[in-house]
């Protein structure tokens, strides 16, 4: 990403988050309220497969069309994201001015968007920052370790999809992690936080490693509701550097036969338990691979 692209992305983020925090410093962000306050009219209707959302400019006014045939629930995370996307076309100056001038005709937006289109990619990013402002996101995650349960809580708290939650968690780098997208049994792409120390993924567009949770889904349809323990050599190709390390893999099962895997290292846990046959002794137990364990007796000196 060039410096110009980074600046543009930050500009859109600042704009979206300032709007979110201005209208909803504490409560859930509601795109309808923002549209009402900005003089944007909107309607929910049935438009078959024509679009998910569309913003139209006529006679100096803006109107957003939202398609109930593709998003039956007007309050669903998907519809909220679509609404946020269309408001992005209004609040981003270049988009709004292009519609007003007629240089750009209104065009249908779909979920997921065509991110090869710069305007669609920008509106999508605007929506993610509007509905998941970083300040609120960080506050909710403060002193809470990464887990599948936490990600699901965030999705409920902010009323967005679990996929959106994972992308935002990766973007603001709250904990070392990786996202891996696979489709039809092949690895399509991966992204990591800067502090994720394990870059040795298989090449893109090659078969998934067979012992991963994602590969199980493509092989026999098995799904997991919670994260599963996998070993480093299940995912990574440089076994000399990752021997015996464990990771959590949380899978999100998506349309078009896709799986999004969230990976993060399983930290060792230390439990102290007293051996009551001799109260001066105690045992240190640590997680380890498989059924093996470490048990160390220590006799403190008094």
N, C-alpha and C positions, 0 to 999 in steps of 0.2 A: 504494500500500500504506500503510495507516494505521500509526501507531506501535505500536498494540496488535498488529497482524499481524506487524510486524517483530520485536517482542519475542517473540511466540509462535514464530516461525520460528527465532530464535536459540536459544530454549529447547530446541526439538527437536534442533537441530544440536548443541548442547553435550551433550545427553543421548546421542545416537547416537555421537558421536565419542569421548566418555569411555568408553563400552562397548567400542568398537572398539580403542582404544589400551590399555585395561586388559587385554583378553584377547590382543591381537595387536600388541604394540608394534613388532615387526619383521616378522612373517610375514604371509602373505595372510589376510585376514579370512575366517573360516569360520562361517556362520550355524548350522551343525549343532552345533559346539562350544559356541557361545553358548547355544543352546537346551538342550543337555544340562546345562550348568552352572547354568541357571536353572530346571531341573525341568520344562521344556516337552517333551512327547513329540511325535513327528512321524512321518508315514508318507507314502511315495510310492505312489500308486495310480492306477487308471484310472477317470476320472469323466466321460468323453466331453467335452462342451462346458460342463459345469456351472460350472466356475470354473478359474482358474489356481491360486489358493490360498485357504484358508479356515482361520480359527482358531476353535476351539470350546472353550467352558467347560462342564465337567460335574463336579459333586461336588468342587469346589475345585481342579480340575486343568485345565490347558490342553493342547490337542492341535492341531497344525497338519497339515492335509491339503494335499498337493501333487500336482498333476494331471499325470501323465505323458502323457496323451493330448494335452494342449496344449503340454507341454514334455517331449519324449521323453528328453532328456539331463538327468539329475539334477544334473550338475555344470556345466551351461551357464550363461552369464551371465544369461540370462532367468530360469532357475530360481533362481539365487542371489539375484537382485533380488526375485523373488516371495517367497522365504523371508525375506529382510530386511524386506520389507513386512509380512508377517504377524507377525514378531517386534516390529515397531513397534506393532502393536495391543496387544501385551502390555506393552511397556516404557513407553509413554505412559500416564501415570496415569489420565487421563480415559477413555481407551479401555478399559483393563483393568477399571476400576471399573464402567463401564457394562455390560460383559459379565458381571461377577460379580453385579451387582445384578439382572440380567435386564431392565433398562431398554432395552437394545439387544440384539436377537437377532443371532447370528452371520450374516454375510452374505458372499456370494462376492466375491472380488476378481479382477479381470481385468487383463491387461497388453495395451495401456496402460490405466491406471485411469480411472475417471470422476472427474476432479478437481473437478467441481461439488459432489461430496460432500466436505465438509470433512475428515471422518475418513480418507477414502481419500487425499486430497491430503496430509495430514499423515503418514500411514504411508508413502506413496511418498517423501516428502522424508526421512523417517527412514532409509529404506533407502539412499538416495543418500549420506547422510552416514555411515552405518555402513560401507558398502563402499568409499567414496571419502573418507576423512577428510582434511580440508584440510591438516593438517600433513604427512601422508605424500605427498599430491598435490603440494604445493609443493616438498617435498624432491626428488621425482623430476624435476620440471621445472626445477630450479634451474640458471640460466645456459644454458638450452636454448631456442632460438628456436622460435616456433610453426611447425609444419609438419604435413602430413598424416601423415608417418611418426611424428612424436612422438605424435600423438593415437592412432595405432594401437598404438604401444608401451605407452601408458598402459592401453589396453583389455586388452592381454595381461597386463601386470603385475598389474592389479587384478582381472582376470577379470570384466569388466563389458562392456556393449555400447558401441560407438563413440558412439552417441547419448548415453548417460549421461555419457561422458567429455566430450563437447562442452558439454552443459548445465553440468557442473561447472566447466569451464574458463571459461565465460562468467560463472558466478556469482562466482567468486573473482577475476576480472579480472586474469589474469596478463599479458595482452597485448591491445591494442585489437582488437576483433573484432566480428562480427555473425553471428547465426544467422537464416536465412530459411527458413521452411517454405512449400512450395508443394504444390499438389495439383491434378491434372487440368489443369495448365497455368496455374493462377492462383496469385497470391501470397496466402497465407492469413494469415501474421503474420511479424513480425520482432522481434528483440530485439538490443540492443547493449550492450557494456560502456560505462561512463560516459565513458571516454576515447576512444571511437570517434567521430571527428570528421565523419562522413558520414551525416547523418540523412535524406538526400533520396531515400528509397525510393519506389517507386510505391505507390499506395493499396492497401490490403488488398482482396482479392476482385476484383482486376483482372488482366488477362493479364500473364504474366511478360515482361520485356524479351526480345526474340527472340535476342539474341547471348550470353545467359548459358549456362553449362554445363547448368544445370537445364532451361532451355527446350529445349535440344537433345534431352534425354531424352524430353520430352513430344512433341516434333515427330517424331523419327525413331528413338527407342529407344536412342540412343547413350549409353553409360556410360563413365565415366573411373575408373580405379583410383587415380590420384594427382590432386593438385590441378592446376588449369589456370589459366593467366594470362588474366585478363579486364581490360578497360579500364573506367575509372570511368564513362564514358558508356554502357557496356553495362548498368550496374545503376542508376545514380543519375539523377535528373531535373533537377538544377540543374547544367547543364554549365558554367556560368561559373565555378563554384568548384572543379571537379574535372578540369579540362582536362588530358588526357594522362597522368593518373595510372594506375598499374597496381595490380591486386589479384590475390590468389590466391583461387580458388574450389574448395573441396573438397566434393564431393557424397556424401551418404549416401542410398542408394536404399531406401525403406521400403515396407511393405505399404500397401494401399489407394491405390496410385498416388500416393505422396507422395515428395518429395525434400527433404532437409534440406541446405541450403547453408551452409558455413562460409566467411566472407569476412574477409580481413585484407590490409592494405596490403603490397604488394611493395616492400621497402626497396631503395634503390639500392645497388649493390655497386661498390666501387672497386678496380680492379686496377692495380698498378704493374708495368710491364715495361720492361726496358732495351732500348734500340736499340743493338745491338752494333756498328753501323757507326760510331757515335760514342758512346763510353761516357760522355761528359759530357751526353748527351741522354737523356731518358726520356719515356715516353708515359703519360698518364693516360687510362684508358678507363672509361667509365661506361655502365651499361645505359640504354637509351632506347627509345622506342616503335618498334615494327616493326623495319625493317632499319637505321634511322638510328642513328648512334653519335657519340659525342663523342671526339675524339682531340686532346689538347693536348700539344704539346712544350714542355718546360720546360728551360732551361739553368741549372743551379745556378751560383752565383758562389762562387769559392774565394778 
